[in-house]
Amino acid sequence: MTARPIKRSLTLKGHRTSVSLETEFWLAFRKIADEKQIPINELAAKIDADRGLDSGLASAIRVFVLTHYQAKVRPSE
């Protein structure tokens, strides 16, 4: 596992921004975007729009990835 997050660039609402994510989270995030057949910037924009003001975008992406894979392991009842 990557010890330190790596800064990655995204475009949200026409503006460049960056998030610092560990390689494993970045790869999982890209895989989810591929599964959903949407550009990674579009998925990031959806996560950004849904996150609260209390959390940063990188944290919101990590929680999104975790929740996505937890749902696959433990289907809703």
Buried (B, 14 or more C-beta within 10 A) or exposed (E): EEEEBEEBEBBBEEEEBEBBBBEEBBEBBEEBBEEEEEEBBEBBBEBBEEBEEEEEBBEBBBEBBEEBEEEEEEEEE
